[in-house]
Amino acid sequence: MAYRDLRDFLRRLEEAGELIRIRTPVSSELEITEIADRVMKGPAARNKALWFENVDGKGIPVVINLFGTPRRMAWALGVEDLEDLRRRLEALLRPELPQGVGEALERLGQVLGTLRSIGLGPRRVSRAPCQEVVETEQPSLDRLPILKCWPKDGGRYITLGQVITRDPRTGKRNVGLYRLQVHDERTLGVHWQIHKGGAEHERAAREVGAERIPIAVALGGDPACIWAASAPLPPDIDEYMLAGWLRGRPVEMVRCVTQPLEVPASAEIVIEGYIDPREQRLEGPFGDHTGYYTPPEPFPVMHITAITHRRDPIYPTTIVGRPPMEDYWMGKATERLFLPLVRLFLPEVVDYNMPAEGVFHNLVIVSIRKRFPGHARKVIFGLWGLGLLSLAKCIVVVDEWVDVHNLSEVAWQVLGNVDWKRDVVIVEGPVDHLDHAAPLRAYGGKIGIDATAKGPEEGHPRGWPERIEMSPEIRALVDRRWEEYGLA
């Protein structure tokens, strides 16, 4: 399902009872964060998207927690369940020949739909809602209800902006979801971490001697575009092509008014500007998704040349902090969609889970179909070689029958099945930029744990015990007689 814009998505949420409008005047400084944090961490029945109609008296409403449940996150990407993302991509990647005419026609329809949606890439338009109002003389960030999220933050932060740049060597676009600190009304600190596409464009600009990096920040648009900015795609894959595939139609783009870039035409607000690759300022501190403040570090500065927006813009935002929060479900959508891609390289993988407790990069639990001695170690090192999974701080491998999403079952298997001298791999390598435990920035220790059953070839000559399971006949008997027991 393709939404025309953010408003179309908000309309669906409101009709489904998944959005609450708050008319009481509120402050963008800390108050919205506390309200949203309680809603995100509170009872499931109270976890709704929030629409603040009166923020700081600026006349621009704020929406938050759009993706804060699996249901809303799935709807944002045009499916009813996050597992549907995996199924859609698996159907596209299936290598086996279709069985029969019906399946062949179905597969052909899927391929044609994909070609229609992403084969031609995003589509250029000449006029766009995001440019109904154009400010180039005195563009000011002070007119936007940008949040200060946590008490010791270095200032106000844009947290849900699609940050758009192009590689100065190849011209290929990158879209990232990077936080942006307001230094003053005309400059933003751009926190793109060392492993991200924007940081690569900055390095490339210095290599080729470019004096400026054009940059644009799009707020709003189809929620698939917002989410796609967070997806850890390979450098040569356009995030808006992925959004187009999810939408089932190309993303409409319009040329910026002051920079040689394109932005989603249906965005609510667009901030245009440039970065001098030789200039950096301290950015931070910032209350991060780890649940701790990230300390100040030097990052590039965006100089604003224009702000364009709809006549009645809506400001979308999010907050991060101690999990679980809204960003967990954005990451879970990535996890589900990317499972078929992981299986392309590691077909023995059954499933994987990156739980909120591990803030994604700290813990990856993987189940595999084990076929030979050392198979779990092969998977551990294979995952450490795949894209941003290379930053995983801990990888735990379990047997195929273990439910990786049941943390109690995983803990039972790991704590009972691991010999800590034999089954642990400790290495040094790249870790997440935000890992405050690493002794060096973005480089530290990593652990792999083989919690699979072992045989003599792996140093366990005693023989592995058999799992306790009731016989199928008795289970079926009890199923039939359950109501007779008076326990129903």
N, C-alpha and C positions, 0 to 999 in steps of 0.2 A: 504494500500500500504506500503510495507516495502522497505526502502531505504537501499542500501548496506552500506552506510556510509554518512558522512557529504558532501562529494564531490558529491555524487549522488543527494542529496537535492539541493546543490548549482547549479548543472547543470540544474535541473528543474526550479529553480528560474530565472536563466539567460535566458533560452529558452523562458520563459513566460514574459520577460521584467521586472522582479521583482528584479533584482540585477544590481548594477552599479559598475564597476571596476574603481578604482581611482589609476592612475599611478604616480601622483605627490608625491614626497617625503613628508612624514608627521611625526610628533612626537607623540610618545605614551603618552607624558606628556601633558595633557589637550587638545591638538589640536584635537585629534580624538573625544574626548567627545563633544567639541563644535560643530564639524561638525555633529556628529550623533544626538545630541540634537535638532539641527535645522531641521534635516531631519525628526525626529520622531514627532516633534510638528508642522511641516510645512504643506502645502497643501497635500491632500491625493495623488495627482498625483505624488508628489515628494518623498513620503514615500517609499523608496526602501531599500532592504538589501544592505550593502556596503562592498566591497572587497578592502581593502587597500593593494596594491602590494608592496609598498616600505615604511616600517616603521622603523625608526631609523637605516636604513642600515643593519639590522640584517639578512636579507634574508628570513624571515618568514612572510608571509602575514597575515593580521588580517581581520577577518570577524565579522560584527556586525549588529544588527537590523534584524536578521534572522526571528524573530517572531513578527515583529513590526506592523503587520496589522492582522485583523481577517482572511483574506484569506491565508496569509503565515502561520499563526499559525495552521489553519485547515489543510493545505497541509502537514505541518510537522508531523501531527498525522494521516495522511493517509485518510483524509476526505475532502470534498469540502466545508463544512460549519460546524462551531463549534456546531450547533444544532445537527448535525449528530452524535456527540459523545454521546449526551443524548439519541438519538433514538436507537443507537446500544446497549447501556447498558440497556435501558428500554426493548428492545426486548429480551434480555437475562434473565431479571429478571421477565418478565411477569408471573404472577401466574395462569392466566386462561388457561383452556385447549384449544388447537388449534381447530379451526373450519374447519373440512374437511381434506382430505388427503394432499392437496397442502400445506396448512399452517403447517400441522404436519411435512411434509418433510422439509419445510423451517426451522422450529424450530430445527429439528434434525441437519440440516446442520450447523446452528449457534452454537449449542452445540458442535458438532464435531470439528468445526473450533476453538472454544475456547479451547477445550482439546488439540488440536494439538499445539496451540500457547503457552499456559501457563501451561498445565497439567503436563508436565515434567520439567518445569522451564527452566532457561537459560542452554545452551548447551556448554560444555567444548570443546575447540579445543587446539591443541598442538602448532600451529604456528599462528602468528597474524601480520597484518600490523603495529600495534602500537609498535611492538618490532623489527622493521627492524634495528633501531639503538639503542644500549643499552649503557648507560653511568653510570658506577658504581664507577669508580675511582675518578673522580672530577666532579660530576654532579653540574651544576650551573644554577640557575634561571636567571642569568644575560643574558643568551643567548636567552631568550624568550621576545617578545615585550609586556610585561605586562603593563597595563595602570595605570597611575595616573589620576584619573577621575576628581577630583575637587580641587581647589587651596589649601584648608586647610586640605585635606586628610593626614593621617599619613604616607602615602607612596604609593607604587604601590600595586594594588589589582588584584588578580585572581577572576573573578566574575561569570564565567559560568562553573565552574568545578564540576563534579559529585564526591562528597566526599564519599568514601566507607570505612566502618568499619564493624566489627562484634561484637555482644554482647559477652563479655568474659564468660558469664555464659551459654548461649544457643547456641552460634555460629551463630545465625541468622544475616543476613546481613541487614544493613541500608545504603541507598543512600540518601544524602542530598545535596541541592544546597546552600552551605555556602560560604560567602566571605572569602578570604584568603589574609592576608597582608604579603607582603615581608618584613621580618625583615633584612635578609641579603641573600646572594646567596645560603645558605644551610638551612634556616629556614623560616617557615611560621607561622603567627598567624591564628588560626582556630576559626572563629566566629560562633560557633554553640550555638544558644540561649537556654535558660533554658528549653523550652518546646520541643526541637527537639530531634530526635533519637540519633544523635551523642552525645549530652550532656548526655543522659541516659547511653550510653556505657561508657562514662567517669566516671559517678557515680558508675556504676557496677564494673568498673576496680578497683576503690578505695576500694569498699566493699570486693572484693575477693583478694585484695592485689597484683594485677597484676602490674608489673613494666613497661610494655610497652603496648600500644594499636597500633597494626598495622593499617596503614591508607594509602589509595591511592587516587589520584585525577586524574580522566579521563577527558580529554578535547576533545570534538568532538564525533564522532560516529553517529549512526542514531539519528536524532533529537528527536525521541520518547524517547530515553534514556536520552537525556539532559532534556527534559521536565519532565519526570517521577521523576527525582531527586528532583523536586520542589513540587511534589504532596504530600499532607498531609495524608499519608496512615496510617492505624493502624500498630502497631509495628510488627505484625507477617506476614504482607504482603510484599513480596519482590518487590521493585520498578521495577526491571528488568522483573518480571513476568507481571506486568502491561504493560510495554513497549512491551513485547512479544505479549500480547493480541492485543494491538493497531497495531502492525506490521503484525499480522497474522502468525508469525513464531517466534521461540525462539531466544533470543539474544545470540549470540556467545560470550563466555567468555574465556579468557586466564589467566593462573596463572602468578602472578607477579614474577619478577626475584629475588627480595630480601625480599618480605613479603608474609605471608600466606593468600593472598587474590586473588580474581579474578577481572579482569577489562574487559570492552567491547573490543573485539579483533579489532574492526574497528575504535577505537579511533585514534585521530591524535597524541596526546601527553599524556603520563602518568607520574605522579610524585609519587614516592613511598617513604614511610618513616614510622616513628613511633612517638607516643606521649607518654611522661612520664606523667601519670595522676597527679603527684605531682607538676608539673612545670607549671607556668603561667607567662605571660608577658602582659604588657599593649598593647592593640590593639585599633587602632583608633587614632584620629577621622576619620569618614567616612561619606561622603555625601550620605545620605540614601534615600530610596524610599518614605519617609515621606516628602521630600523636605527640610529637616534640617540635620545638621551634628549630627550623633550619637557620644557622647563624648567617650573618652578612657575608657576602662574597662579591667580587667584582663581576658585573655582567654588562652586556651592551645596552646602549641607550637609544630609544626610538624618539626621533624628533617629528612632531606631528605637523603635517602640511594641510590636512583637511579632515573634517568630520562630516559624514553624510548620514542621513537617517530618514525614516518615514515621518510623515507629518505628526503621527501620534505614536512614537516608538515605545516598545516594551523592552526592558533591560533584563536579559537572562543572566543568572549567576549561579554559583554553587559555593559550598564551603567544604574544606577538608579539615581533618583533625583525627582524633582517636577513633578508629574504626569500631563498628561498621558505619559508613556514611554513604551518601549518594554515589560517590565515585566507585564504591565497591561494585555496584551493579553495572556501571559502565565497563569496568574491568572484567566482570563476569561475562558480559556479552562478547568481549574480545576473546576470552578463554574458550567459550563455546564455538564461536565461529572459526577459530584457528585450529581446533582439534583435528579436522580433516587434513589441514596443511602439515601439522606435526606428523600425522600418520603417513604422509607422502614420503617423508625422510626416515621415519621410524615406524614401520608398519606393525611392529609387535605391540605398540602402545594401545591399550584398551580405552583408557580414560585418564584424565588428569584433573587436579583441583588446585587452585591457588587461593587458599582461604583468606578471609578478612584478617584473621589473627596473624597471618604472615605478611600483611600489607603487600601482597602479591610478590614482590621480588625476594622476600625473605624465605618463602616456603613453597615448594612445588611437590605435590604428592602424585605419583604416577603408578598406574597398574599396568602390568605387561603380561603377555603370553610367553612365559619363560620356556626356552627350548634347549639351552646349552649352558654349560658352566661359564660364569662371568657375564651372562646376558644382561643382568641388572647394571653392571658397570659399563657395559657398552651403551646402554640407554642413558646413564648419568652423563657420560662424556659427550654423547650425541646431543643431548639437550643443551649442554653448556656450549655447544657449537652452533645453536640455532638462534639467530637474531637476538632480540633482547632477552631471550631465555638465558643468554650467556651471563646475565647479571644475577641469576638465581643464587641466593646465598645458601640454601639448603634444598637438596633434592632427595626425596624419599621414594624408593621403589618397592611396590608390594605385588603380590600375586594377583592374577586376573580376577579371582572371585571376590576380592576385597572391594568394598564400596568406598572409593576415595573421597566421597562427599560426606561420609559418616566419620567424623573425627574421633569418636569413641572407638569405633571398630579399627580405625587406622592405628590409634594409640595402643590398643590391645595387641595388634600384630607386630608393631615395631618393638614394643617393650618386651614381648615374649619371644620374638624370632631373631633378634639381633645379638650377635656376640660382638661386643664393642671393640675388641682387638682385631677381629677378622673382617668385619662387614662394613667398615667405615673408611671412606676416602676423604682425605683432607688435602686441599690444594690452595694455591693463591691465584688470584685472577681478578678480572673486572667485576665490580659490584656496583650497585646503584649509587648515583651521585649523592643521594640523600641518606646513605647508610652512615649514621653518626658513629657506629661502633668500629668501623674500619680505621686502621691507624693512618692510612693515607687516603686522600680524596679519590673516590671511585676505584680503589684497589685494596683488596683485603682477602681474608681467608674465606673459603667455601667448603661445605661438607656435603658428601654424598653418602646415603645410607641404603644399604641393600637389605631390605626386610623380607626378601623372598625365602621360600623353603630351600634348604641346602642339601646337597648330596656329597658323597665321598670326594668327588672331583674338586669340590670347593672347600675342602678341609673339614668336612663333618662326617667322619666314618661311623658314627653311632647309629645312623638311620633317623629319618625324620618321622615324628609321630603322625598318626592319622587324626584328622579333625573329627570332633564329635558331631554327628548328625543323626536325627531321627529317620527311621525308614520311611520311604514314600507311602507305604500302605497304611501305616499308623497315622501319618499326617492326614491322609485322605479320610480315614475313619473319623478322626476327631473333627475334621471340617464338617462332615455330614452330621455328626451328633452334637455339634456345638450348642445349639439351642436347647437340647435336652438337659445339658448340664446346668442350665439356669444362669449362664455367664454372659449371655448376649446383651 
